[in-house]
Amino acid sequence: MKTFKPYTPEQLLLLPPALQEWLPKGHLVLFIGDVVDHGLDLTPILAPYETAEGRGQPPYHPALLVKLLLYA
């Protein structure tokens, strides 16, 4: 199985302690995050990574990239 670069949106930071504290309730980014995490089936995107060789640097997680594309 292919490993991805770490992607932890709940990661604690120095200031503010959590990324969610930067954004107000109902912000579009939070909505997109919920849709991608709970509403989209990313299996077709993840499938090629299951058989990929372990060469090169770990890629960014596809969920992160889908969220970025939808927000952009």
CORJO-V853578 format. One record per residue. RES is the residue in one letter. PSI is psi as a letter, one per 30 degrees, with the letter a starting at -180 (* if undefined). NEAR is the number of other ideal C-beta (glycine too) atoms within 12 Angstrom. D_FIRST is the distance of its C-alpha to the first C-alpha in whole Angstrom. Layout:
res=RES psi=PSI near=NEAR d_first=D_FIRST
res=RES psi=PSI near=NEAR d_first=D_FIRST
This chain:
res=M psi=k near=13 d_first=0
res=K psi=k near=22 d_first=4
res=T psi=k near=16 d_first=6
res=F psi=l near=21 d_first=10
res=K psi=k near=16 d_first=13
res=P psi=k near=13 d_first=15
res=Y psi=j near=23 d_first=17
res=T psi=j near=14 d_first=19
res=P psi=f near=24 d_first=22
res=E psi=g near=14 d_first=24
res=Q psi=k near=13 d_first=24
res=L psi=k near=13 d_first=27
res=L psi=l near=14 d_first=29
res=L psi=e near=7 d_first=33
res=L psi=k near=9 d_first=35
res=P psi=l near=12 d_first=34
res=P psi=f near=12 d_first=32
res=A psi=k near=15 d_first=30
res=L psi=e near=19 d_first=29
res=Q psi=f near=19 d_first=30
res=E psi=f near=15 d_first=33
res=W psi=f near=15 d_first=34
res=L psi=k near=18 d_first=34
res=P psi=l near=11 d_first=37
res=K psi=k near=11 d_first=36
res=G psi=g near=9 d_first=35
res=H psi=k near=16 d_first=34
res=L psi=e near=16 d_first=32
res=V psi=e near=22 d_first=29
res=L psi=e near=21 d_first=29
res=F psi=e near=19 d_first=29
res=I psi=e near=24 d_first=27
res=G psi=e near=26 d_first=24
res=D psi=e near=19 d_first=25
res=V psi=e near=19 d_first=25
res=V psi=e near=27 d_first=22
res=D psi=e near=22 d_first=20
res=H psi=f near=12 d_first=22
res=G psi=f near=15 d_first=24
res=L psi=k near=20 d_first=21
res=D psi=j near=15 d_first=18
res=L psi=g near=21 d_first=16
res=T psi=e near=12 d_first=14
res=P psi=f near=12 d_first=15
res=I psi=e near=22 d_first=14
res=L psi=f near=21 d_first=10
res=A psi=e near=14 d_first=10
res=P psi=f near=15 d_first=10
res=Y psi=f near=22 d_first=7
res=E psi=e near=14 d_first=5
res=T psi=f near=10 d_first=7
res=A psi=k near=16 d_first=8
res=E psi=l near=10 d_first=9
res=G psi=h near=14 d_first=8
res=R psi=l near=8 d_first=12
res=G psi=a near=10 d_first=14
res=Q psi=l near=10 d_first=14
res=P psi=k near=16 d_first=11
res=P psi=l near=22 d_first=12
res=Y psi=k near=20 d_first=14
res=H psi=k near=24 d_first=13
res=P psi=e near=26 d_first=14
res=A psi=e near=31 d_first=16
res=L psi=e near=24 d_first=18
res=L psi=e near=20 d_first=19
res=V psi=e near=25 d_first=20
res=K psi=e near=27 d_first=22
res=L psi=e near=18 d_first=24
res=L psi=e near=15 d_first=25
res=L psi=e near=20 d_first=26
res=Y psi=e near=18 d_first=28
res=A psi=* near=10 d_first=29
